[in-house]
């Protein structure tokens, strides 16, 4: 069941909700989910461009890119997402290191930025010095930056963060897009 179905809305009414509410409702079904790199799943299919085979029927584990893809496609349910956008958000091997940012920009739901914009949600794709990557959402407000992500130690979580810590952790590259 999609987040908008769960709260009794159609897509038009869903899209009138503020972005923070849409992300919050889209995130709720992931409570207590774990992390996996083998067979990531989601609790609902957020868009027809998202593979139906990834909807969980048992194990409740996801990964960073599958979580952010699901949340973004749900939050922007009226967007004409394509399988190409899905592939970019998943950073498939043939795509570059900024593929998720390029995908949301191409879909018309975000603008690429160099710095976090106050009072805005962002998609981030970071690359550590080791070469491993991580996709996550950030909300940046006065005196507070919150990260929404899935990771091996904690599963799916929201937690305070800072741009300084993010730039240190993702020293190789940090690509940002401000969500519209």
Secondary structure as the mmCIF struct_conf table of DSSP 4:
data_model
#
loop_
_struct_conf.conf_type_id
_struct_conf.id
_struct_conf.beg_label_comp_id
_struct_conf.beg_label_asym_id
_struct_conf.beg_label_seq_id
_struct_conf.end_label_comp_id
_struct_conf.end_label_asym_id
_struct_conf.end_label_seq_id
HELX_RH_AL_P HELX_RH_AL_P1 UNK A 3 UNK A 6
TURN_TY1_P TURN_TY1_P1 UNK A 7 UNK A 8
HELX_RH_AL_P HELX_RH_AL_P2 UNK A 11 UNK A 16
BEND BEND1 UNK A 17 UNK A 17
HELX_RH_AL_P HELX_RH_AL_P3 UNK A 19 UNK A 28
TURN_TY1_P TURN_TY1_P2 UNK A 29 UNK A 32
STRN STRN1 UNK A 34 UNK A 35
BEND BEND2 UNK A 37 UNK A 39
STRN STRN2 UNK A 42 UNK A 42
BEND BEND3 UNK A 43 UNK A 44
BEND BEND4 UNK A 47 UNK A 47
TURN_TY1_P TURN_TY1_P3 UNK A 48 UNK A 49
BEND BEND5 UNK A 50 UNK A 50
HELX_RH_3T_P HELX_RH_3T_P1 UNK A 52 UNK A 54
STRN STRN3 UNK A 55 UNK A 55
BEND BEND6 UNK A 57 UNK A 58
STRN STRN4 UNK A 61 UNK A 62
HELX_RH_AL_P HELX_RH_AL_P4 UNK A 64 UNK A 75
TURN_TY1_P TURN_TY1_P4 UNK A 76 UNK A 78
BEND BEND7 UNK A 79 UNK A 79
HELX_RH_AL_P HELX_RH_AL_P5 UNK A 83 UNK A 89
TURN_TY1_P TURN_TY1_P5 UNK A 90 UNK A 91
TURN_TY1_P TURN_TY1_P6 UNK A 93 UNK A 94
BEND BEND8 UNK A 95 UNK A 95
TURN_TY1_P TURN_TY1_P7 UNK A 97 UNK A 98
HELX_RH_AL_P HELX_RH_AL_P6 UNK A 99 UNK A 107
TURN_TY1_P TURN_TY1_P8 UNK A 108 UNK A 108
BEND BEND9 UNK A 109 UNK A 109
STRN STRN5 UNK A 110 UNK A 113
BEND BEND10 UNK A 114 UNK A 115
HELX_LH_PP_P HELX_LH_PP_P1 UNK A 116 UNK A 117
TURN_TY1_P TURN_TY1_P9 UNK A 118 UNK A 119
STRN STRN6 UNK A 120 UNK A 127
TURN_TY1_P TURN_TY1_P10 UNK A 129 UNK A 130
BEND BEND11 UNK A 131 UNK A 131
STRN STRN7 UNK A 133 UNK A 141
TURN_TY1_P TURN_TY1_P11 UNK A 142 UNK A 143
STRN STRN8 UNK A 144 UNK A 151
TURN_TY1_P TURN_TY1_P12 UNK A 152 UNK A 154
STRN STRN9 UNK A 155 UNK A 161
HELX_RH_AL_P HELX_RH_AL_P7 UNK A 163 UNK A 169
TURN_TY1_P TURN_TY1_P13 UNK A 170 UNK A 170
BEND BEND12 UNK A 172 UNK A 172
STRN STRN10 UNK A 173 UNK A 179
#
